[in-house]
Amino acid sequence: MANKQSGIHIGIGGWTYEPWRGTFYPEGLTQKRELEYAASKLTSIEINGTFYGSQKPESFAKWHDETPEDFIFSLKGPRFATNRRVLAEAGDSVERFLMGGVLELKDKLGAINWQFAPTKRFDPEDFEGFLKLLPKSIEGRQIRHALEVRHESFRDPAFIALARKYGAAVITAADAKYTQIADITAPFAYLRIMGTSEDEPLGYSDAALDTWAERARTLAAGDVPEGLDAVEEKPANAGPTEVFLYVISGFKERNPAAAMALIERLR
């Protein structure tokens, strides 16, 4: 089982990707055992398929049963909720998703990533309407919400205040073209780093991996790390913070290696 520093969950996006067969996955490993193998090397996975369509409750239950006790899944919220002109009208899509089997993950349910299109601008009233649709708990289970916004208009203290009011984390996009917002607005931090390179066997240089490992430690202690771009001045220590960090996009074939290298540094 992959060791982890308590409160820091590191992984990749999904586990089904043909170029990982023979590079990350051993030759001859059957496809139905890929999740089991990935979960033995990583401490978390962000599921992307939930963005595109509903999954069966049996699938969530199966994913729960195929992974170690302390493994965590984050899920992309459905695009039907976020890719709309009036976000406050997304209630049916949000409810259908959250009541559609995700609770079968039980204690392995991490955070929900609500990803918005790069063209979506910050409209305070409409965005608050959306945040009001996101329950903090269902059937006694805490539900954590994270917001992946990509338009420059969200670099606004009013957006940070709204996220903080509703206890939603603002996702930090890093090593990418997207707007970066590194403010801590919830009892957890959620990062998606997108800079893996074909030229680096581990996706990132040793120095970059060291930097990201140190940033994860700093976030876990409740501080905003150096080198990340927050909207507000650096806030006071927020107290211990849970951290979700996913190596996404970039040169995808290297992402598992980068995630494993980060886990190794955080042991």
Backbone as CSV, one residue per row, in Angstrom:
resi,resn,N_x,N_y,N_z,CA_x,CA_y,CA_z,C_x,C_y,C_z
1,MET,0.846,-1.189,0.000,0.000,0.000,0.000,0.886,1.245,0.000
2,ALA,0.467,2.267,-0.712,1.241,3.500,-0.764,1.168,4.205,0.579
3,ASN,2.339,4.537,1.126,2.359,5.316,2.362,1.930,6.744,2.069
4,LYS,1.410,7.421,3.079,1.041,8.817,2.874,1.228,9.593,4.159
5,GLN,1.475,10.884,3.988,1.446,11.754,5.151,-0.007,12.019,5.462
6,SER,-0.381,11.859,6.724,-1.779,11.998,7.115,-2.346,13.323,6.642
7,GLY,-3.516,13.242,6.000,-4.191,14.454,5.572,-3.777,14.965,4.209
8,ILE,-2.830,14.311,3.545,-2.424,14.717,2.199,-2.706,13.550,1.250
9,HIS,-3.574,13.784,0.279,-3.984,12.743,-0.676,-3.457,13.132,-2.058
10,ILE,-2.694,12.234,-2.661,-2.038,12.555,-3.936,-2.357,11.486,-4.967
11,GLY,-2.708,11.940,-6.176,-3.007,10.968,-7.215,-3.098,11.587,-8.593
12,ILE,-3.873,10.943,-9.435,-3.977,11.279,-10.855,-5.454,11.363,-11.230
13,GLY,-5.712,11.696,-12.478,-7.081,11.742,-12.977,-7.423,10.424,-13.661
14,GLY,-8.361,9.684,-13.075,-8.771,8.411,-13.664,-7.709,7.335,-13.527
15,TRP,-8.022,6.155,-14.035,-7.025,5.075,-14.017,-7.032,4.279,-15.312
16,THR,-7.936,4.594,-16.238,-7.996,3.867,-17.509,-7.397,4.742,-18.599
17,TYR,-6.179,4.414,-19.024,-5.484,5.203,-20.048,-4.492,4.273,-20.734
18,GLU,-4.724,4.008,-22.004,-3.957,2.971,-22.714,-2.439,3.169,-22.618
19,PRO,-1.893,4.383,-22.772,-0.434,4.542,-22.687,0.162,4.206,-21.323
20,TRP,-0.658,4.064,-20.271,-0.127,3.650,-18.971,0.123,2.146,-18.920
21,ARG,-0.404,1.407,-19.894,-0.225,-0.045,-19.886,1.180,-0.379,-20.383
22,GLY,1.946,-0.990,-19.501,3.343,-1.282,-19.828,4.302,-0.207,-19.356
23,THR,3.779,0.973,-18.974,4.638,2.027,-18.410,4.358,2.158,-16.914
24,PHE,3.106,2.459,-16.566,2.697,2.472,-15.165,2.209,1.085,-14.753
25,TYR,1.306,0.523,-15.524,0.798,-0.816,-15.232,1.752,-1.863,-15.776
26,PRO,2.002,-2.927,-15.016,2.887,-3.990,-15.508,2.305,-4.668,-16.751
27,GLU,3.193,-5.114,-17.611,2.765,-5.889,-18.779,1.937,-7.085,-18.316
28,GLY,0.818,-7.300,-18.990,0.005,-8.471,-18.687,-1.035,-8.262,-17.595
29,LEU,-1.006,-7.101,-16.924,-2.026,-6.846,-15.907,-3.386,-6.699,-16.592
30,THR,-4.390,-7.412,-16.117,-5.706,-7.314,-16.749,-6.331,-5.956,-16.432
31,GLN,-7.147,-5.481,-17.362,-7.743,-4.157,-17.205,-8.603,-4.074,-15.940
32,LYS,-9.249,-5.162,-15.585,-10.137,-5.117,-14.418,-9.364,-4.999,-13.106
33,ARG,-8.032,-5.179,-13.176,-7.214,-5.039,-11.956,-6.426,-3.724,-11.933
34,GLU,-6.664,-2.854,-12.907,-5.891,-1.610,-12.978,-6.182,-0.672,-11.802
35,LEU,-7.446,-0.580,-11.398,-7.743,0.283,-10.249,-7.060,-0.248,-8.992
36,GLU,-7.152,-1.540,-8.789,-6.506,-2.154,-7.611,-5.005,-1.833,-7.607
37,TYR,-4.369,-1.944,-8.773,-2.928,-1.666,-8.863,-2.645,-0.179,-8.614
38,ALA,-3.412,0.701,-9.286,-3.196,2.146,-9.120,-3.356,2.552,-7.655
39,ALA,-4.339,1.975,-6.993,-4.597,2.332,-5.597,-3.517,1.805,-4.658
40,SER,-2.735,0.826,-5.120,-1.623,0.337,-4.294,-0.408,1.255,-4.396
41,LYS,-0.385,2.124,-5.410,0.758,3.013,-5.641,0.450,4.472,-5.309
42,LEU,-0.823,4.832,-5.305,-1.254,6.212,-5.088,-2.132,6.265,-3.840
43,THR,-2.492,7.471,-3.412,-3.367,7.572,-2.245,-4.726,8.163,-2.590
44,SER,-4.909,8.600,-3.848,-6.192,9.149,-4.264,-6.286,9.134,-5.784
45,ILE,-7.502,9.204,-6.289,-7.759,9.355,-7.729,-8.933,10.312,-7.883
46,GLU,-8.827,11.198,-8.873,-9.960,12.043,-9.243,-10.673,11.372,-10.417
47,ILE,-11.946,11.065,-10.224,-12.730,10.391,-11.263,-13.309,11.431,-12.214
48,ASN,-12.966,11.306,-13.482,-13.389,12.270,-14.501,-14.696,11.856,-15.174
49,GLY,-14.975,10.558,-15.204,-16.135,10.058,-15.933,-17.457,10.615,-15.425
50,THR,-17.498,10.983,-14.145,-18.723,11.533,-13.568,-19.064,12.902,-14.144
51,PHE,-18.094,13.557,-14.776,-18.340,14.850,-15.416,-19.215,14.677,-16.654
52,TYR,-19.017,13.559,-17.343,-19.665,13.342,-18.643,-20.988,12.611,-18.566
53,GLY,-21.186,11.824,-17.519,-22.427,11.062,-17.433,-22.546,10.355,-16.103
54,SER,-23.734,9.860,-15.809,-23.975,9.212,-14.523,-23.315,7.832,-14.490
55,GLN,-22.940,7.427,-13.295,-22.375,6.098,-13.057,-23.364,5.314,-12.200
56,LYS,-23.287,4.009,-12.292,-24.206,3.180,-11.511,-23.755,3.110,-10.051
57,PRO,-24.707,3.067,-9.120,-24.336,2.888,-7.710,-23.426,1.675,-7.503
58,GLU,-23.669,0.608,-8.298,-22.834,-0.596,-8.166,-21.374,-0.310,-8.507
59,SER,-21.146,0.632,-9.427,-19.765,0.978,-9.793,-19.052,1.653,-8.626
60,PHE,-19.733,2.603,-7.978,-19.124,3.266,-6.821,-18.818,2.245,-5.721
61,ALA,-19.748,1.324,-5.500,-19.542,0.301,-4.470,-18.342,-0.587,-4.819
62,LYS,-18.225,-0.931,-6.102,-17.115,-1.774,-6.563,-15.781,-1.043,-6.379
63,TRP,-15.747,0.263,-6.738,-14.512,1.048,-6.576,-14.130,1.130,-5.104
64,HIS,-15.136,1.267,-4.244,-14.863,1.282,-2.808,-14.201,-0.027,-2.382
65,ASP,-14.739,-1.142,-2.864,-14.273,-2.442,-2.399,-12.918,-2.842,-2.980
66,GLU,-12.522,-2.226,-4.103,-11.274,-2.616,-4.770,-10.058,-1.803,-4.301
67,THR,-10.255,-0.909,-3.352,-9.168,-0.007,-2.961,-8.887,-0.119,-1.464
68,PRO,-7.678,0.264,-1.039,-7.316,0.144,0.381,-8.207,0.988,1.284
69,GLU,-8.185,0.649,2.539,-9.080,1.274,3.515,-8.928,2.795,3.561
70,ASP,-7.699,3.296,3.403,-7.466,4.741,3.544,-7.393,5.460,2.190
71,PHE,-7.825,4.801,1.136,-7.807,5.426,-0.193,-8.974,6.402,-0.309
72,ILE,-8.776,7.450,-1.116,-9.788,8.506,-1.269,-10.057,8.752,-2.754
73,PHE,-11.332,8.902,-3.101,-11.724,9.323,-4.454,-12.291,10.735,-4.409
74,SER,-11.849,11.584,-5.312,-12.582,12.815,-5.583,-13.345,12.599,-6.885
75,LEU,-14.422,13.346,-7.069,-15.285,13.159,-8.234,-15.490,14.489,-8.930
76,LYS,-15.502,14.465,-10.257,-15.915,15.647,-11.005,-17.441,15.696,-11.003
77,GLY,-17.978,16.848,-10.594,-19.422,17.033,-10.690,-19.857,17.050,-12.150
78,PRO,-21.124,16.767,-12.433,-21.577,16.657,-13.824,-21.581,18.011,-14.541
79,ARG,-21.199,17.980,-15.792,-21.187,19.199,-16.616,-22.589,19.768,-16.789
80,PHE,-23.614,18.926,-16.633,-24.994,19.403,-16.764,-25.325,20.423,-15.674
81,ALA,-24.564,20.385,-14.581,-24.783,21.349,-13.494,-23.992,22.635,-13.713
82,THR,-22.791,22.517,-14.275,-21.894,23.683,-14.334,-21.878,24.376,-15.688
83,ASN,-22.187,23.645,-16.754,-22.149,24.256,-18.095,-23.533,24.785,-18.469
84,ARG,-23.979,25.783,-17.743,-25.287,26.359,-18.017,-25.222,27.856,-17.756
85,ARG,-26.135,28.564,-18.411,-26.112,30.033,-18.313,-26.517,30.494,-16.920
86,VAL,-27.564,29.878,-16.371,-28.049,30.253,-15.035,-27.704,29.121,-14.069
87,LEU,-26.658,29.315,-13.284,-26.186,28.267,-12.387,-27.206,27.956,-11.301
88,ALA,-27.964,28.941,-10.892,-28.931,28.743,-9.820,-30.046,27.768,-10.213
89,GLU,-30.130,27.427,-11.510,-31.149,26.480,-11.975,-30.623,25.044,-12.051
90,ALA,-29.470,24.789,-11.454,-28.827,23.473,-11.577,-29.276,22.480,-10.506
91,GLY,-30.263,22.849,-9.712,-30.633,22.021,-8.564,-30.924,20.567,-8.893
92,ASP,-31.694,20.316,-9.962,-32.035,18.935,-10.310,-30.792,18.124,-10.658
93,SER,-29.871,18.741,-11.418,-28.650,18.033,-11.821,-27.770,17.734,-10.611
94,VAL,-27.665,18.684,-9.706,-26.863,18.488,-8.496,-27.449,17.350,-7.659
95,GLU,-28.764,17.391,-7.459,-29.402,16.371,-6.623,-29.310,14.983,-7.253
96,ARG,-29.525,14.907,-8.566,-29.461,13.612,-9.252,-28.069,12.994,-9.096
97,PHE,-27.053,13.834,-9.197,-25.672,13.347,-9.069,-25.392,12.874,-7.637
98,LEU,-25.692,13.712,-6.666,-25.327,13.393,-5.291,-26.146,12.234,-4.726
99,MET,-27.359,12.013,-5.271,-28.191,10.912,-4.797,-28.104,9.702,-5.726
100,GLY,-27.176,9.749,-6.691,-27.103,8.699,-7.704,-26.092,7.614,-7.445
101,GLY,-25.635,7.492,-6.204,-24.716,6.389,-5.887,-23.394,6.805,-5.293
102,VAL,-23.068,8.107,-5.290,-21.739,8.515,-4.799,-21.539,8.148,-3.334
103,LEU,-22.633,8.055,-2.570,-22.497,7.710,-1.153,-22.025,6.272,-0.957
104,GLU,-22.071,5.461,-2.032,-21.550,4.089,-1.949,-20.033,4.071,-1.715
105,LEU,-19.382,5.210,-1.948,-17.946,5.304,-1.655,-17.680,5.393,-0.156
106,LYS,-18.698,5.713,0.627,-18.615,5.773,2.100,-17.469,6.694,2.521
107,ASP,-16.582,6.220,3.391,-15.500,7.070,3.905,-14.439,7.387,2.854
108,LYS,-14.547,6.774,1.685,-13.575,7.034,0.623,-14.001,8.178,-0.292
109,LEU,-15.134,8.815,0.015,-15.567,9.974,-0.755,-14.769,11.189,-0.302
110,GLY,-13.973,11.727,-1.226,-13.154,12.892,-0.916,-13.924,14.171,-1.145
111,ALA,-13.599,14.884,-2.221,-14.257,16.144,-2.535,-14.899,16.057,-3.912
112,ILE,-15.898,16.914,-4.138,-16.541,17.033,-5.446,-15.936,18.248,-6.146
113,ASN,-15.391,18.044,-7.329,-14.830,19.133,-8.138,-15.912,19.617,-9.099
114,TRP,-16.425,20.824,-8.836,-17.376,21.464,-9.748,-16.567,22.343,-10.690
115,GLN,-16.385,21.862,-11.917,-15.509,22.533,-12.896,-16.346,23.383,-13.851
116,PHE,-15.935,24.650,-13.990,-16.651,25.600,-14.847,-15.837,25.901,-16.099
117,ALA,-16.540,26.221,-17.172,-15.885,26.499,-18.453,-15.032,27.754,-18.345
118,PRO,-13.943,27.821,-19.132,-13.087,29.017,-19.112,-13.816,30.295,-19.493
119,THR,-14.954,30.152,-20.177,-15.723,31.327,-20.594,-16.698,31.797,-19.515
120,LYS,-16.883,30.998,-18.450,-17.851,31.355,-17.401,-17.292,32.472,-16.535
121,ARG,-17.997,33.609,-16.491,-17.565,34.766,-15.725,-18.205,34.749,-14.335
122,PHE,-17.594,35.488,-13.429,-18.101,35.578,-12.063,-19.290,36.528,-12.001
123,ASP,-20.449,35.969,-11.657,-21.662,36.736,-11.404,-22.024,36.437,-9.945
124,PRO,-21.776,37.383,-9.028,-21.927,37.078,-7.596,-23.287,36.497,-7.223
125,GLU,-24.346,37.064,-7.746,-25.681,36.606,-7.372,-25.941,35.187,-7.870
126,ASP,-25.590,34.940,-9.123,-25.833,33.617,-9.689,-24.933,32.576,-9.036
127,PHE,-23.695,32.954,-8.758,-22.787,31.982,-8.162,-23.224,31.626,-6.751
128,GLU,-23.724,32.606,-6.020,-24.231,32.285,-4.684,-25.456,31.377,-4.797
129,GLY,-26.270,31.609,-5.832,-27.416,30.727,-6.067,-26.975,29.286,-6.253
130,PHE,-25.860,29.089,-6.954,-25.327,27.730,-7.149,-24.815,27.153,-5.830
131,LEU,-24.060,27.950,-5.087,-23.483,27.455,-3.832,-24.576,27.040,-2.842
132,LYS,-25.705,27.704,-2.892,-26.822,27.349,-2.010,-27.391,25.964,-2.335
133,LEU,-27.125,25.466,-3.544,-27.631,24.158,-3.958,-26.768,23.005,-3.440
134,LEU,-25.594,23.306,-2.909,-24.624,22.263,-2.550,-24.756,21.900,-1.073
135,PRO,-25.274,20.719,-0.771,-25.472,20.339,0.641,-24.148,20.064,1.345
136,LYS,-24.087,20.438,2.606,-22.880,20.180,3.393,-22.819,18.730,3.872
137,SER,-23.985,18.092,3.938,-24.006,16.677,4.325,-25.252,16.021,3.734
138,ILE,-25.157,14.711,3.535,-26.288,13.906,3.065,-26.300,12.629,3.898
139,GLU,-27.439,12.341,4.496,-27.600,11.119,5.303,-26.479,10.996,6.340
140,GLY,-26.120,12.149,6.918,-25.103,12.160,7.965,-23.672,12.124,7.473
141,ARG,-23.475,12.063,6.151,-22.102,12.038,5.606,-21.720,13.415,5.084
142,GLN,-20.569,13.895,5.524,-20.085,15.198,5.082,-19.805,15.185,3.582
143,ILE,-20.232,16.242,2.888,-19.952,16.395,1.462,-19.086,17.641,1.293
144,ARG,-17.905,17.459,0.719,-16.979,18.584,0.525,-17.025,19.034,-0.931
145,HIS,-17.125,20.326,-1.117,-17.270,20.891,-2.458,-16.063,21.758,-2.797
146,ALA,-15.570,21.601,-4.035,-14.448,22.401,-4.529,-14.855,23.027,-5.856
147,LEU,-14.394,24.232,-6.102,-14.807,25.019,-7.261,-13.616,25.248,-8.180
148,GLU,-13.712,24.709,-9.399,-12.648,24.938,-10.380,-13.132,25.988,-11.375
149,VAL,-12.738,27.236,-11.117,-13.128,28.357,-11.970,-11.920,28.757,-12.808
150,ARG,-12.185,29.206,-14.038,-11.069,29.396,-14.967,-11.060,30.773,-15.638
151,HIS,-11.997,31.630,-15.261,-12.047,32.963,-15.868,-11.429,33.980,-14.909
152,GLU,-10.691,34.925,-15.465,-9.963,35.925,-14.673,-10.890,36.723,-13.757
153,SER,-12.177,36.828,-14.124,-13.115,37.623,-13.319,-13.308,37.054,-11.914
154,PHE,-12.933,35.785,-11.706,-13.066,35.190,-10.372,-11.952,35.630,-9.426
155,ARG,-10.946,36.301,-9.958,-9.900,36.822,-9.069,-10.447,38.098,-8.408
156,ASP,-11.387,37.887,-7.523,-12.162,38.969,-6.933,-12.372,38.628,-5.454
157,PRO,-12.073,39.547,-4.541,-12.292,39.263,-3.114,-13.729,38.833,-2.814
158,ALA,-14.696,39.288,-3.618,-16.084,38.893,-3.391,-16.285,37.400,-3.638
159,PHE,-15.566,36.846,-4.614,-15.655,35.402,-4.865,-15.022,34.622,-3.719
160,ILE,-13.875,35.087,-3.246,-13.209,34.419,-2.123,-14.127,34.433,-0.896
161,ALA,-14.771,35.562,-0.646,-15.673,35.678,0.497,-16.863,34.719,0.358
162,LEU,-17.397,34.586,-0.858,-18.519,33.672,-1.088,-18.104,32.223,-0.844
163,ALA,-16.954,31.837,-1.401,-16.477,30.461,-1.215,-16.285,30.170,0.272
164,ARG,-15.726,31.143,0.977,-15.486,30.959,2.410,-16.810,30.868,3.174
165,LYS,-17.780,31.687,2.801,-19.092,31.682,3.465,-19.747,30.311,3.382
166,TYR,-19.583,29.648,2.224,-20.236,28.351,2.023,-19.284,27.171,2.263
167,GLY,-18.057,27.444,2.710,-17.127,26.376,3.047,-16.646,25.564,1.866
168,ALA,-16.652,26.191,0.672,-16.177,25.499,-0.539,-14.731,25.873,-0.804
169,ALA,-13.923,24.908,-1.201,-12.532,25.188,-1.554,-12.467,25.722,-2.980
170,VAL,-11.586,26.669,-3.204,-11.298,27.117,-4.564,-10.110,26.302,-5.059
171,ILE,-10.282,25.611,-6.170,-9.221,24.744,-6.684,-8.086,25.589,-7.250
172,THR,-6.872,25.244,-6.860,-5.687,25.914,-7.387,-5.205,25.170,-8.629
173,ALA,-5.284,25.831,-9.773,-4.704,25.290,-11.013,-3.268,25.768,-11.099
174,ALA,-2.341,24.868,-11.378,-0.933,25.259,-11.375,-0.200,24.681,-12.584
175,ASP,0.857,25.377,-12.969,1.686,24.964,-14.111,0.816,24.842,-15.365
176,ALA,-0.122,25.770,-15.515,-1.078,25.708,-16.614,-1.442,27.122,-17.050
177,LYS,-2.218,27.207,-18.116,-2.628,28.512,-18.648,-3.797,29.101,-17.873
178,TYR,-4.397,28.302,-16.986,-5.615,28.754,-16.323,-5.327,29.752,-15.205
179,THR,-6.309,30.571,-14.900,-6.233,31.512,-13.791,-5.914,30.763,-12.497
180,GLN,-4.980,31.309,-11.711,-4.613,30.653,-10.460,-5.182,31.424,-9.272
181,ILE,-5.848,30.698,-8.393,-6.398,31.268,-7.160,-6.021,30.312,-6.031
182,ALA,-5.101,30.733,-5.168,-4.555,29.828,-4.155,-5.069,30.117,-2.744
183,ASP,-6.111,30.941,-2.626,-6.643,31.271,-1.303,-7.248,30.040,-0.628
184,ILE,-7.055,29.938,0.692,-7.676,28.867,1.472,-9.056,29.342,1.911
185,THR,-10.089,28.654,1.459,-11.461,29.079,1.763,-12.258,27.987,2.465
186,ALA,-11.642,26.854,2.745,-12.347,25.712,3.337,-11.373,24.951,4.234
187,PRO,-11.854,23.956,4.980,-10.943,23.156,5.811,-10.110,22.164,4.990
188,PHE,-10.116,22.330,3.678,-9.270,21.485,2.840,-8.810,22.310,1.642
189,ALA,-7.706,21.881,1.044,-7.167,22.524,-0.155,-7.178,21.503,-1.288
190,TYR,-7.397,21.984,-2.516,-7.528,21.099,-3.672,-6.693,21.709,-4.795
191,LEU,-5.689,20.967,-5.241,-4.794,21.448,-6.291,-4.789,20.491,-7.466
192,ARG,-4.693,21.064,-8.667,-4.521,20.270,-9.883,-3.289,20.840,-10.589
193,ILE,-2.216,20.063,-10.621,-0.976,20.543,-11.238,-0.826,19.893,-12.612
194,MET,-0.490,20.716,-13.607,-0.640,20.305,-15.005,0.624,20.498,-15.825
195,GLY,1.785,20.381,-15.179,3.010,20.727,-15.894,3.959,19.586,-16.180
196,THR,3.479,18.340,-16.193,4.397,17.238,-16.480,4.926,17.339,-17.913
197,SER,6.163,16.895,-18.069,6.870,17.030,-19.346,7.406,15.681,-19.811
198,GLU,7.396,15.488,-21.112,7.949,14.263,-21.696,9.445,14.146,-21.417
199,ASP,10.101,15.283,-21.252,11.561,15.292,-21.074,12.003,14.853,-19.685
200,GLU,11.070,14.807,-18.734,11.418,14.434,-17.364,10.876,13.030,-17.067
201,PRO,11.762,12.074,-16.714,11.288,10.711,-16.438,10.202,10.654,-15.366
202,LEU,10.251,11.576,-14.391,9.238,11.625,-13.336,8.207,12.730,-13.596
203,GLY,8.182,13.230,-14.819,7.189,14.244,-15.159,7.630,15.648,-14.821
204,TYR,8.188,15.815,-13.639,8.748,17.072,-13.169,10.209,16.857,-12.795
205,SER,10.986,17.922,-12.760,12.361,17.837,-12.273,12.348,17.535,-10.773
206,ASP,13.483,17.044,-10.261,13.575,16.782,-8.822,13.287,18.050,-8.024
207,ALA,13.795,19.177,-8.490,13.592,20.436,-7.767,12.114,20.811,-7.725
208,ALA,11.421,20.623,-8.854,9.992,20.956,-8.899,9.194,20.017,-8.000
209,LEU,9.563,18.745,-7.992,8.877,17.787,-7.115,9.106,18.146,-5.649
210,ASP,10.332,18.536,-5.314,10.617,18.960,-3.940,9.744,20.159,-3.571
211,THR,9.620,21.104,-4.502,8.818,22.307,-4.250,7.356,21.950,-4.009
212,TRP,6.801,21.062,-4.852,5.398,20.695,-4.693,5.165,19.911,-3.402
213,ALA,6.102,19.063,-3.033,5.963,18.336,-1.768,5.956,19.315,-0.596
214,GLU,6.844,20.308,-0.645,6.891,21.305,0.432,5.617,22.147,0.450
215,ARG,5.088,22.466,-0.732,3.821,23.222,-0.779,2.683,22.421,-0.153
216,ALA,2.654,21.121,-0.419,1.608,20.281,0.180,1.727,20.290,1.702
217,ARG,2.958,20.201,2.209,3.159,20.248,3.668,2.693,21.585,4.240
218,THR,3.039,22.664,3.542,2.667,24.002,4.009,1.153,24.156,4.054
219,LEU,0.473,23.682,2.997,-0.989,23.733,2.970,-1.593,22.903,4.092
220,ALA,-1.019,21.731,4.350,-1.534,20.864,5.406,-1.430,21.534,6.774
221,ALA,-0.480,22.463,6.890,-0.323,23.213,8.140,-1.226,24.437,8.193
222,GLY,-1.966,24.694,7.098,-2.923,25.791,7.090,-2.420,27.083,6.489
223,ASP,-1.246,27.062,5.877,-0.680,28.267,5.267,-0.728,28.194,3.751
224,VAL,-0.731,29.368,3.087,-0.591,29.431,1.630,0.903,29.401,1.307
225,PRO,1.347,28.460,0.477,2.781,28.346,0.181,3.305,29.534,-0.634
226,GLU,4.604,29.697,-0.547,5.274,30.671,-1.414,5.133,30.229,-2.866
227,GLY,5.052,31.206,-3.767,5.072,30.896,-5.193,3.723,30.609,-5.799
228,LEU,2.661,30.627,-4.983,1.310,30.471,-5.517,0.581,31.806,-5.409
229,ASP,-0.337,32.031,-6.312,-0.948,33.349,-6.483,-2.343,33.392,-5.859
230,ALA,-2.456,34.017,-4.703,-3.743,34.177,-4.031,-4.326,35.552,-4.346
231,VAL,-5.637,35.669,-4.220,-6.304,36.953,-4.446,-6.053,37.880,-3.263
232,GLU,-6.220,37.354,-2.057,-6.007,38.149,-0.859,-4.532,38.147,-0.465
233,GLU,-4.179,39.093,0.383,-2.863,39.028,1.015,-2.800,37.713,1.785
234,LYS,-1.602,37.214,1.992,-1.469,35.917,2.660,-2.234,35.911,3.982
235,PRO,-3.219,35.017,4.128,-4.034,35.014,5.345,-3.291,34.406,6.519
236,ALA,-3.844,34.607,7.711,-3.302,33.958,8.902,-3.457,32.444,8.769
237,ASN,-2.656,31.728,9.545,-2.734,30.270,9.517,-4.169,29.811,9.758
238,ALA,-4.663,28.953,8.874,-6.051,28.500,8.951,-6.206,27.255,9.822
239,GLY,-5.105,26.785,10.402,-5.164,25.542,11.161,-4.963,24.362,10.222
240,PRO,-4.800,23.163,10.746,-4.537,21.994,9.886,-5.568,21.867,8.771
241,THR,-5.071,21.623,7.582,-5.906,21.574,6.384,-5.667,20.259,5.657
242,GLU,-6.730,19.601,5.239,-6.591,18.397,4.414,-6.233,18.832,2.998
243,VAL,-5.396,18.064,2.332,-4.903,18.461,1.008,-5.187,17.355,-0.005
244,PHE,-5.789,17.746,-1.124,-5.963,16.869,-2.281,-5.109,17.451,-3.397
245,LEU,-4.189,16.662,-3.932,-3.321,17.138,-5.007,-3.317,16.105,-6.130
246,TYR,-3.729,16.547,-7.318,-3.805,15.645,-8.469,-2.887,16.132,-9.583
247,VAL,-2.126,15.196,-10.138,-1.296,15.478,-11.305,-2.162,15.178,-12.526
248,ILE,-2.501,16.234,-13.256,-3.526,16.173,-14.301,-2.950,16.758,-15.590
249,SER,-3.452,16.304,-16.715,-3.088,16.899,-18.019,-1.575,16.874,-18.193
250,GLY,-0.982,17.945,-18.770,0.448,17.931,-19.051,0.776,16.776,-19.987
251,PHE,1.951,16.165,-19.794,2.310,14.955,-20.542,1.788,13.779,-19.719
252,LYS,0.576,13.361,-20.029,-0.206,12.482,-19.157,0.498,11.161,-18.843
253,GLU,1.313,10.689,-19.768,1.980,9.403,-19.542,2.901,9.430,-18.325
254,ARG,3.371,10.625,-17.940,4.280,10.753,-16.795,3.540,11.023,-15.479
255,ASN,2.232,11.250,-15.542,1.529,11.678,-14.336,1.596,10.679,-13.179
256,PRO,1.437,9.369,-13.415,1.569,8.446,-12.288,2.954,8.505,-11.636
257,ALA,3.994,8.631,-12.456,5.358,8.700,-11.906,5.526,9.942,-11.042
258,ALA,4.978,11.071,-11.498,5.079,12.308,-10.720,4.338,12.175,-9.398
259,ALA,3.130,11.603,-9.441,2.351,11.443,-8.207,3.075,10.519,-7.228
260,MET,3.645,9.420,-7.735,4.364,8.499,-6.852,5.605,9.161,-6.260
261,ALA,6.284,9.986,-7.046,7.467,10.698,-6.545,7.093,11.679,-5.434
262,LEU,5.937,12.308,-5.559,5.473,13.219,-4.498,5.122,12.444,-3.239
263,ILE,4.446,11.307,-3.395,4.104,10.488,-2.234,5.373,10.037,-1.511
264,GLU,6.378,9.649,-2.288,7.659,9.224,-1.701,8.285,10.345,-0.872
265,ARG,8.225,11.564,-1.392,8.816,12.715,-0.678,8.052,13.059,0.592
266,LEU,6.796,12.679,0.668,5.969,13.047,1.822,5.888,11.943,2.865
267,ARG,6.592,10.865,2.633,6.568,9.775,3.621,7.200,10.212,4.932
